[in-house]
Amino acid sequence: MSTSLSLQAGIGIRAPYFASLLENQSPLGFVEAHSENYFGNSLSRDALRRVREKYPVSLHGVGLSLGRADGLDREHLRELKDLIADIKPCMVSEHLAWSGYQHRHVPDLLPVPYVEASLQIFIDHAKEMQDILGQQILVENPSNYLAFKATSMEESSFLDRLAGESGCGLLLDVNNLYISSVNVGVDPYRYISQINPAHISQYHLAGHISSSNQEDSFLIDSHNRQVSDLVWDLFEYCIQHIGPRPTLIEWDSDYPELAVLLSEADRATGILNKVETTNEPT
């Protein structure tokens, strides 16, 4: 199967949907799997192989800790390289975050200050990861719940320099960008204007929840509900100013019927194909 992708949105592949996706050819451009769930020659790996026969598969990592200060986990990279050789994914992505240090690991994506020292760590690690894997990776923008005082550059500039100096691509999570605009005051329109459209290779869309009904509440990237209307609006703005890219609907808990995800993907596909853009896909 070719790894080239049409402008048709995809969904995250999760256990409740394997049977339906294998039995029926759903109208999806691709599916995304969390890389670490398929390390080792397991039954889940075998199921992913069968899915790969019907749909392009994108691998999305959540545990490498690309921003760690003590060097990348070579065993993790070995497992990922083995998975890539087996599945032959259309895209491989990681997060702008860290989650481990000196053999200690936390099950979360922790933020980094946007300063030269941390930028150099990400540049070096993105280069190293791509050299080991033998292919380009994409790095996803985070959902922000705090802002560091020590920051010396905007997140958009940090990501743009990371892509420009390491050769990686960027995965623009539109829901994360909207959450950051509410929680820490990021201007999403300025953010979009500061990133070279050629660096953006994929979009993510997801649902979020509010911490409370109070005025000082903040948004949480929950991945357990439909994409909000305001995020859909921001997605359309992205298409207008960056251009259409492969787009994924994320849903990681409180799983609905598959038809709900297919409906969300269909809405994204409609936007990808109807919204006029000032930039052509690269």
Residue frames as qw, qx, qy, qz and C-alpha x, y, z in Angstrom:
[[0.000, 0.888, 0.459, 0.000, 0.00, 0.00, 0.00],
 [0.373, 0.555, -0.040, 0.743, 1.31, 3.45, -0.86],
 [0.388, -0.460, -0.487, 0.634, 2.13, 5.76, 2.05],
 [0.009, 0.162, 0.174, 0.971, 0.96, 8.85, 0.14],
 [0.058, 0.464, 0.744, -0.477, -2.16, 10.33, 1.70],
 [0.027, 0.591, 0.529, 0.609, -5.25, 11.87, 0.15],
 [0.128, -0.253, 0.262, -0.922, -6.99, 14.85, 1.71],
 [0.708, -0.389, -0.462, -0.366, -9.20, 12.53, 3.72],
 [0.314, -0.639, 0.487, -0.506, -9.08, 12.71, 7.51],
 [0.603, 0.046, -0.792, 0.087, -8.24, 9.79, 9.77],
 [0.665, -0.641, 0.018, -0.382, -8.90, 8.58, 13.30],
 [0.145, -0.550, 0.780, -0.260, -6.89, 7.08, 16.13],
 [0.731, -0.014, -0.650, -0.208, -6.97, 3.28, 16.10],
 [0.333, -0.397, 0.632, -0.576, -8.05, 1.99, 19.51],
 [0.125, -0.047, 0.987, -0.085, -9.04, -1.47, 20.74],
 [0.475, 0.410, 0.605, -0.490, -12.85, -0.98, 20.49],
 [0.524, 0.675, -0.071, -0.514, -12.57, -0.20, 16.78],
 [0.170, -0.417, 0.826, 0.339, -10.21, -2.88, 15.47],
 [0.430, 0.247, 0.868, 0.020, -12.90, -5.38, 14.52],
 [0.420, 0.779, 0.366, -0.289, -15.10, -2.87, 12.68],
 [0.142, 0.814, -0.374, -0.420, -12.21, -1.32, 10.80],
 [0.216, -0.305, 0.886, 0.276, -10.98, -4.74, 9.71],
 [0.422, 0.381, 0.821, -0.056, -14.41, -6.03, 8.69],
 [0.356, 0.849, 0.391, -0.006, -15.45, -2.91, 6.79],
 [0.509, 0.192, 0.135, 0.828, -13.54, -0.47, 4.59],
 [0.110, -0.836, -0.383, 0.378, -14.30, 2.83, 6.31],
 [0.434, 0.802, 0.134, 0.388, -13.85, 6.14, 4.44],
 [0.512, -0.809, 0.112, 0.266, -10.60, 7.12, 6.16],
 [0.443, 0.822, -0.352, 0.062, -7.38, 8.59, 4.82],
 [0.473, 0.338, -0.725, 0.370, -5.31, 6.86, 7.50],
 [0.723, -0.639, -0.242, -0.107, -5.35, 5.68, 11.11],
 [0.128, 0.706, -0.523, 0.461, -2.96, 6.58, 13.92],
 [0.863, -0.319, -0.382, 0.091, -1.52, 4.19, 16.52],
 [0.353, -0.864, 0.335, -0.129, 0.36, 5.08, 19.70],
 [0.531, 0.549, -0.644, 0.051, 3.79, 3.59, 19.05],
 [0.110, -0.418, 0.798, -0.420, 4.51, 2.26, 22.53],
 [0.773, -0.003, 0.364, -0.519, 1.34, 0.15, 22.55],
 [0.916, 0.373, -0.054, -0.136, 2.83, -2.03, 19.80],
 [0.070, 0.696, -0.710, 0.080, 6.39, -2.58, 20.96],
 [0.395, -0.204, 0.884, -0.142, 7.33, -6.26, 20.96],
 [0.316, 0.026, -0.788, -0.527, 5.87, -9.04, 18.83],
 [0.279, 0.141, 0.724, -0.615, 2.48, -9.12, 20.54],
 [0.267, 0.526, 0.804, 0.074, -1.11, -9.87, 19.57],
 [0.132, 0.863, 0.214, -0.437, -1.72, -6.13, 19.33],
 [0.099, -0.550, 0.551, 0.619, 1.18, -5.84, 16.86],
 [0.243, 0.150, 0.898, 0.335, -0.40, -8.59, 14.76],
 [0.213, 0.751, 0.599, -0.181, -3.73, -6.72, 14.76],
 [0.030, 0.816, -0.119, -0.565, -1.96, -3.54, 13.65],
 [0.220, -0.241, 0.768, 0.551, -0.33, -5.44, 10.78],
 [0.238, 0.462, 0.837, 0.173, -3.79, -6.48, 9.59],
 [0.105, 0.869, 0.300, -0.379, -5.07, -2.91, 9.86],
 [0.156, -0.622, 0.423, 0.640, -2.04, -1.77, 7.84],
 [0.315, 0.129, 0.831, 0.441, -3.22, -3.96, 4.97],
 [0.137, 0.724, 0.662, 0.138, -6.37, -1.80, 4.68],
 [0.042, -0.989, -0.131, -0.063, -5.30, 1.69, 5.79],
 [0.448, 0.545, -0.368, 0.606, -2.12, 3.76, 5.92],
 [0.673, -0.624, -0.343, 0.199, -0.89, 3.87, 9.54],
 [0.142, 0.771, -0.284, 0.552, 0.71, 6.83, 11.30],
 [0.710, -0.276, -0.520, 0.386, 2.78, 6.16, 14.44],
 [0.149, -0.814, 0.055, -0.558, 2.46, 8.70, 17.26],
 [0.607, 0.007, -0.627, 0.489, 4.87, 8.42, 20.18],
 [0.423, -0.807, -0.121, -0.395, 4.03, 9.45, 23.73],
 [0.814, -0.574, 0.025, 0.081, 6.95, 8.06, 25.74],
 [0.770, 0.357, -0.132, 0.512, 10.32, 8.84, 24.16],
 [0.414, -0.823, -0.093, 0.377, 10.84, 12.09, 26.11],
 [0.637, 0.594, 0.125, 0.475, 12.35, 14.05, 23.23],
 [0.028, 0.876, -0.129, 0.464, 13.24, 16.99, 25.49],
 [0.825, -0.537, -0.053, 0.165, 15.04, 15.08, 28.25],
 [0.022, 0.935, -0.354, 0.015, 18.40, 16.55, 29.23],
 [0.522, -0.518, 0.676, 0.051, 20.31, 13.27, 29.70],
 [0.076, 0.315, -0.829, -0.455, 20.12, 11.79, 26.21],
 [0.745, 0.059, -0.246, -0.617, 17.57, 9.72, 24.34],
 [0.731, -0.199, 0.617, -0.216, 16.60, 6.22, 25.42],
 [0.198, 0.434, -0.756, -0.448, 18.35, 4.01, 22.85],
 [0.176, 0.129, 0.974, -0.061, 16.29, 0.93, 23.74],
 [0.394, 0.615, 0.445, -0.519, 13.10, 2.89, 23.11],
 [0.337, 0.665, -0.356, -0.564, 14.47, 3.98, 19.73],
 [0.020, -0.231, 0.945, 0.232, 15.45, 0.39, 18.90],
 [0.307, 0.380, 0.837, -0.247, 11.88, -0.77, 19.61],
 [0.382, 0.715, 0.163, -0.562, 10.47, 2.08, 17.53],
 [0.188, 0.550, -0.639, -0.503, 12.79, 1.36, 14.61],
 [0.137, 0.015, 0.988, 0.076, 11.71, -2.29, 14.68],
 [0.352, 0.568, 0.632, -0.393, 8.04, -1.24, 14.67],
 [0.309, 0.712, -0.175, -0.606, 8.64, 1.13, 11.76],
 [0.057, 0.353, -0.851, -0.386, 10.33, -1.61, 9.74],
 [0.191, 0.239, 0.948, -0.091, 7.33, -3.87, 10.40],
 [0.263, 0.688, 0.572, -0.361, 4.43, -1.45, 9.90],
 [0.364, 0.204, 0.413, 0.810, 5.98, 0.97, 7.35],
 [0.017, 0.741, 0.509, -0.437, 4.07, 4.01, 8.64],
 [0.364, 0.749, 0.313, 0.458, 3.14, 7.00, 6.51],
 [0.015, -0.796, 0.209, -0.567, 4.22, 9.37, 9.33],
 [0.682, -0.265, -0.533, 0.425, 6.08, 9.15, 12.65],
 [0.085, -0.768, 0.012, -0.634, 5.55, 11.80, 15.31],
 [0.532, -0.252, -0.583, 0.560, 6.54, 12.78, 18.85],
 [0.225, -0.904, -0.361, -0.055, 5.78, 15.58, 21.30],
 [0.237, 0.624, -0.277, 0.691, 7.46, 18.84, 22.27],
 [0.690, -0.630, 0.077, -0.348, 7.81, 17.65, 25.86],
 [0.295, 0.398, -0.828, 0.263, 9.89, 15.59, 28.27],
 [0.815, -0.373, -0.104, -0.430, 8.84, 12.78, 30.61],
 [0.951, -0.206, -0.127, 0.192, 12.00, 11.08, 31.84],
 [0.125, 0.841, -0.447, 0.278, 15.39, 11.68, 33.44],
 [0.007, 0.489, -0.826, 0.281, 18.07, 9.29, 34.71],
 [0.263, -0.073, -0.961, -0.054, 15.98, 6.10, 34.40],
 [0.156, 0.409, 0.669, -0.600, 12.93, 7.73, 35.99],
 [0.054, -0.242, -0.637, -0.730, 9.79, 8.17, 33.94],
 [0.289, 0.309, 0.515, -0.745, 6.49, 9.94, 34.57],
 [0.302, 0.414, 0.819, 0.258, 3.32, 9.05, 32.62],
 [0.154, 0.892, 0.311, -0.292, 2.77, 12.59, 31.38],
 [0.567, 0.518, 0.164, 0.619, 4.05, 15.12, 28.86],
 [0.409, -0.709, -0.219, 0.532, 5.89, 17.79, 30.84],
 [0.337, 0.934, 0.098, 0.073, 6.50, 21.33, 29.53],
 [0.706, -0.043, 0.026, 0.706, 9.81, 22.95, 28.67],
 [0.057, -0.818, -0.059, 0.569, 10.95, 26.60, 28.85],
 [0.673, 0.668, 0.219, 0.231, 11.39, 28.16, 25.44],
 [0.240, -0.874, 0.340, 0.249, 15.04, 29.14, 25.77],
 [0.460, 0.671, -0.555, -0.172, 18.13, 28.50, 23.64],
 [0.179, -0.396, 0.887, -0.158, 19.40, 25.66, 25.85],
 [0.624, 0.187, 0.697, -0.300, 16.21, 23.60, 25.57],
 [0.658, 0.660, -0.074, -0.355, 15.89, 24.40, 21.86],
 [0.243, 0.628, -0.732, -0.108, 19.36, 22.96, 21.27],
 [0.408, -0.133, 0.875, -0.223, 18.41, 19.78, 23.15],
 [0.702, 0.448, 0.435, -0.344, 15.39, 19.31, 20.90],
 [0.512, 0.734, -0.351, -0.277, 17.38, 20.06, 17.75],
 [0.012, 0.509, -0.861, 0.006, 20.09, 17.57, 18.70],
 [0.476, 0.031, 0.835, -0.275, 17.58, 14.90, 19.71],
 [0.699, 0.561, 0.197, -0.397, 15.41, 15.36, 16.61],
 [0.411, 0.682, -0.569, -0.203, 18.50, 14.98, 14.42],
 [0.150, -0.344, 0.917, -0.136, 19.64, 11.91, 16.37],
 [0.622, 0.227, 0.642, -0.387, 16.20, 10.31, 16.25],
 [0.681, 0.642, -0.038, -0.350, 15.91, 10.88, 12.50],
 [0.229, 0.626, -0.738, -0.103, 19.41, 9.52, 11.89],
 [0.309, -0.169, 0.911, -0.214, 18.64, 6.34, 13.84],
 [0.622, 0.393, 0.573, -0.361, 15.20, 5.81, 12.29],
 [0.342, -0.001, 0.671, 0.658, 16.31, 6.79, 8.81],
 [0.043, 0.622, 0.620, 0.476, 13.34, 9.08, 8.22],
 [0.074, -0.398, 0.097, -0.909, 11.81, 12.41, 9.11],
 [0.205, -0.456, -0.793, 0.347, 9.80, 12.78, 12.31],
 [0.149, -0.682, -0.263, -0.666, 7.08, 15.29, 13.16],
 [0.265, -0.122, -0.624, 0.725, 6.99, 17.16, 16.47],
 [0.220, -0.694, -0.610, -0.312, 3.65, 18.18, 18.00],
 [0.057, -0.480, 0.222, -0.847, 2.94, 21.44, 19.84],
 [0.218, -0.203, -0.859, 0.417, 1.76, 20.95, 23.45],
 [0.335, -0.772, -0.401, -0.362, -1.37, 22.01, 25.30],
 [0.314, 0.312, -0.444, 0.779, -0.14, 24.56, 27.84],
 [0.522, -0.690, -0.500, -0.046, -1.30, 24.90, 31.44],
 [0.448, -0.791, -0.003, 0.417, 1.48, 27.23, 32.64],
 [0.544, 0.778, -0.085, 0.303, 4.04, 29.60, 31.15],
 [0.756, -0.247, -0.160, 0.585, 7.66, 29.81, 32.25],
 [0.103, -0.959, 0.001, 0.265, 9.03, 33.20, 33.31],
 [0.475, -0.508, 0.516, 0.500, 12.41, 32.17, 31.89],
 [0.666, 0.497, 0.515, 0.208, 11.07, 31.90, 28.34],
 [0.213, -0.530, 0.257, 0.780, 13.04, 33.92, 25.78],
 [0.167, 0.114, -0.621, -0.757, 11.02, 33.15, 22.65],
 [0.716, 0.087, 0.131, -0.680, 7.47, 32.32, 21.63],
 [0.715, -0.032, 0.696, -0.055, 6.48, 28.68, 21.19],
 [0.732, 0.648, 0.192, -0.086, 5.78, 29.21, 17.49],
 [0.263, 0.851, -0.454, 0.002, 9.30, 30.58, 16.93],
 [0.472, -0.456, 0.749, -0.091, 10.76, 27.70, 18.99],
 [0.786, 0.231, 0.570, -0.068, 8.98, 25.13, 16.82],
 [0.609, 0.790, -0.014, -0.066, 9.80, 26.89, 13.58],
 [0.046, 0.788, -0.614, 0.021, 13.50, 27.01, 14.44],
 [0.640, -0.231, 0.726, -0.099, 13.39, 23.37, 15.56],
 [0.800, 0.460, 0.383, -0.039, 12.02, 22.33, 12.19],
 [0.445, 0.876, -0.185, -0.010, 14.34, 24.59, 10.23],
 [0.037, -0.756, 0.645, -0.104, 17.53, 23.51, 12.05],
 [0.532, -0.240, 0.803, -0.125, 16.83, 19.79, 12.54],
 [0.250, 0.146, -0.770, -0.569, 14.93, 18.93, 9.36],
 [0.113, 0.320, 0.907, -0.251, 11.94, 17.58, 11.29],
 [0.179, -0.464, -0.498, -0.710, 8.39, 18.46, 10.37],
 [0.191, -0.058, 0.510, -0.837, 5.67, 19.81, 12.63],
 [0.217, -0.460, -0.845, -0.164, 2.35, 18.33, 13.70],
 [0.153, -0.229, 0.147, -0.950, 0.02, 21.22, 14.49],
 [0.177, -0.440, -0.863, 0.171, -2.51, 20.14, 17.10],
 [0.099, -0.505, -0.248, -0.821, -5.24, 22.73, 16.63],
 [0.627, -0.658, -0.385, -0.161, -7.02, 21.79, 19.86],
 [0.690, -0.325, -0.226, 0.606, -3.76, 22.21, 21.80],
 [0.260, 0.237, 0.095, 0.931, -3.26, 25.63, 20.24],
 [0.357, -0.629, -0.332, -0.606, -6.78, 26.68, 21.22],
 [0.729, -0.562, -0.357, 0.163, -6.24, 25.40, 24.79],
 [0.581, -0.123, -0.114, 0.796, -2.99, 27.37, 25.03],
 [0.032, 0.463, 0.214, 0.859, -4.78, 30.50, 23.84],
 [0.554, -0.673, -0.302, -0.386, -7.29, 30.21, 26.69],
 [0.811, -0.465, -0.250, 0.252, -4.94, 28.98, 29.44],
 [0.597, -0.406, 0.042, 0.690, -1.83, 31.11, 28.90],
 [0.146, 0.850, 0.090, -0.498, -2.91, 33.80, 26.46],
 [0.408, -0.127, 0.644, 0.635, -1.22, 32.59, 23.27],
 [0.462, 0.557, -0.035, -0.690, -2.52, 34.49, 20.23],
 [0.750, 0.122, 0.641, 0.107, -3.42, 31.61, 17.88],
 [0.584, 0.792, 0.178, 0.027, -3.52, 33.80, 14.76],
 [0.009, 0.883, -0.467, -0.034, -0.08, 35.28, 15.41],
 [0.640, -0.328, 0.694, 0.039, 1.15, 31.75, 16.20],
 [0.771, 0.414, 0.477, 0.080, -0.04, 30.45, 12.85],
 [0.415, 0.908, -0.049, 0.027, 1.46, 33.42, 10.98],
 [0.211, -0.820, 0.531, 0.035, 4.91, 32.86, 12.55],
 [0.690, -0.174, 0.693, 0.119, 5.34, 29.24, 11.40],
 [0.176, 0.393, -0.657, -0.619, 6.61, 28.49, 7.92],
 [0.836, 0.147, 0.108, -0.518, 3.73, 26.58, 6.25],
 [0.671, 0.433, -0.597, -0.082, 6.29, 24.27, 4.65],
 [0.037, 0.346, -0.838, 0.420, 7.15, 22.94, 8.12],
 [0.623, 0.001, 0.478, -0.619, 3.58, 21.79, 8.88],
 [0.216, 0.178, -0.893, -0.351, 2.95, 18.21, 7.76],
 [0.347, -0.372, -0.856, -0.086, -0.11, 17.15, 9.76],
 [0.353, -0.422, 0.146, -0.822, -2.99, 18.44, 11.92],
 [0.224, -0.239, -0.909, 0.257, -4.60, 16.94, 15.01],
 [0.418, -0.400, -0.106, -0.809, -8.13, 17.72, 16.20],
 [0.375, -0.201, -0.861, 0.278, -9.64, 16.63, 19.52],
 [0.402, -0.759, -0.357, -0.369, -12.15, 17.52, 22.20],
 [0.277, 0.233, -0.549, 0.754, -11.43, 19.26, 25.51],
 [0.431, -0.693, -0.578, -0.009, -13.13, 19.94, 28.82],
 [0.040, -0.741, 0.184, -0.644, -13.19, 22.90, 31.20],
 [0.333, 0.088, -0.770, 0.537, -11.83, 22.56, 34.74],
 [0.003, 0.473, 0.681, -0.559, -14.92, 24.31, 36.14],
 [0.172, 0.765, 0.539, 0.309, -17.68, 26.75, 35.29],
 [0.320, -0.797, -0.126, 0.496, -15.83, 29.61, 36.98],
 [0.368, 0.923, -0.080, -0.075, -14.37, 32.58, 35.11],
 [0.101, -0.768, 0.629, 0.065, -10.84, 31.52, 36.06],
 [0.903, 0.005, 0.428, -0.033, -11.28, 27.95, 34.80],
 [0.055, 0.594, -0.656, -0.463, -8.83, 26.49, 32.32],
 [0.857, 0.297, -0.180, -0.380, -9.19, 23.96, 29.55],
 [0.554, -0.384, 0.737, 0.039, -7.92, 20.37, 29.66],
 [0.441, 0.411, -0.649, -0.464, -6.90, 18.36, 26.61],
 [0.658, -0.149, 0.613, -0.412, -9.16, 15.42, 27.47],
 [0.244, 0.245, -0.828, -0.442, -9.59, 13.66, 24.09],
 [0.107, 0.215, 0.946, -0.218, -12.96, 12.34, 25.25],
 [0.351, 0.674, 0.499, -0.416, -15.53, 14.33, 23.32],
 [0.577, 0.647, 0.381, 0.321, -16.28, 15.90, 19.97],
 [0.420, 0.099, 0.062, 0.900, -14.24, 18.76, 18.57],
 [0.011, 0.679, 0.438, -0.589, -15.63, 22.11, 19.76],
 [0.435, 0.826, 0.338, 0.118, -17.04, 24.67, 17.33],
 [0.088, -0.954, 0.229, 0.171, -14.28, 27.15, 18.23],
 [0.517, -0.401, 0.670, 0.351, -11.61, 24.58, 17.39],
 [0.598, 0.480, 0.594, 0.244, -13.34, 23.83, 14.09],
 [0.217, 0.971, 0.095, -0.035, -13.23, 27.57, 13.34],
 [0.287, -0.789, 0.478, 0.258, -9.52, 27.71, 14.14],
 [0.657, -0.003, 0.693, 0.296, -8.95, 24.64, 11.95],
 [0.509, 0.755, 0.386, 0.148, -10.57, 26.45, 9.02],
 [0.020, -0.972, 0.202, 0.122, -8.25, 29.40, 9.66],
 [0.542, -0.466, 0.632, 0.299, -5.28, 27.02, 9.57],
 [0.653, 0.353, 0.611, 0.275, -6.39, 25.64, 6.22],
 [0.304, 0.935, 0.178, 0.032, -6.77, 29.17, 4.85],
 [0.050, -0.945, 0.323, 0.011, -3.33, 30.34, 5.97],
 [0.428, -0.491, 0.745, 0.142, -1.21, 27.16, 6.00],
 [0.505, 0.289, -0.645, -0.495, -3.01, 24.84, 3.63],
 [0.924, -0.156, -0.025, -0.348, -4.61, 21.39, 3.82],
 [0.116, 0.489, -0.852, 0.143, -2.61, 18.61, 5.43],
 [0.564, -0.187, -0.803, -0.057, -3.41, 15.05, 6.61],
 [0.346, -0.436, 0.270, -0.786, -5.71, 15.51, 9.61],
 [0.421, -0.103, -0.891, 0.134, -6.47, 13.18, 12.50],
 [0.579, -0.573, -0.074, -0.576, -9.37, 13.03, 14.96],
 [0.261, 0.227, -0.824, 0.448, -8.08, 12.00, 18.41],
 [0.706, -0.432, -0.037, -0.560, -10.34, 10.26, 20.95],
 [0.388, 0.367, -0.794, 0.292, -8.57, 8.40, 23.77],
 [0.009, 0.108, 0.856, -0.506, -11.16, 7.70, 26.49],
 [0.439, 0.425, 0.486, -0.626, -14.94, 7.42, 26.97],
 [0.108, -0.103, 0.754, 0.640, -15.03, 5.87, 23.52],
 [0.593, 0.336, 0.172, -0.711, -18.17, 6.54, 21.46],
 [0.825, 0.349, 0.444, -0.001, -19.57, 4.43, 18.66],
 [0.538, -0.079, 0.465, 0.698, -17.26, 4.31, 15.66],
 [0.258, 0.714, 0.530, 0.378, -19.87, 6.23, 13.68],
 [0.218, -0.947, -0.121, 0.201, -19.23, 9.30, 15.85],
 [0.468, -0.532, 0.405, 0.577, -15.53, 9.32, 14.98],
 [0.444, 0.272, 0.650, 0.553, -16.27, 8.72, 11.32],
 [0.092, 0.892, 0.427, 0.119, -18.65, 11.68, 11.37],
 [0.315, -0.862, 0.125, 0.378, -15.95, 13.91, 12.91],
 [0.503, -0.231, 0.578, 0.600, -13.45, 12.71, 10.31],
 [0.355, 0.579, 0.627, 0.382, -15.96, 13.36, 7.54],
 [0.045, -0.972, -0.204, 0.111, -16.44, 16.94, 8.79],
 [0.408, -0.667, 0.367, 0.503, -12.67, 17.48, 8.77],
 [0.501, 0.120, 0.673, 0.530, -12.43, 16.04, 5.26],
 [0.235, 0.821, 0.495, 0.161, -15.12, 18.43, 4.09],
 [0.176, -0.945, 0.055, 0.269, -13.18, 21.42, 5.45],
 [0.532, -0.391, 0.534, 0.528, -9.90, 20.19, 3.96],
 [0.413, 0.254, 0.703, 0.520, -11.46, 20.03, 0.52],
 [0.133, 0.822, 0.512, 0.212, -13.65, 23.14, 0.50],
 [0.275, -0.890, -0.056, 0.358, -11.74, 25.90, 2.30],
 [0.585, 0.747, -0.074, 0.308, -9.69, 28.10, 0.00],
 [0.718, -0.535, 0.039, 0.442, -6.07, 28.54, 0.97],
 [0.206, 0.944, -0.234, -0.107, -3.32, 31.02, 0.24],
 [0.167, -0.602, 0.776, 0.090, -0.71, 28.24, 0.51],
 [0.820, 0.221, -0.437, -0.297, -0.42, 25.07, -1.53],
 [0.906, -0.376, 0.192, 0.001, 0.40, 21.75, 0.20],
 [0.146, 0.771, -0.616, -0.073, 4.12, 20.98, 0.19]]
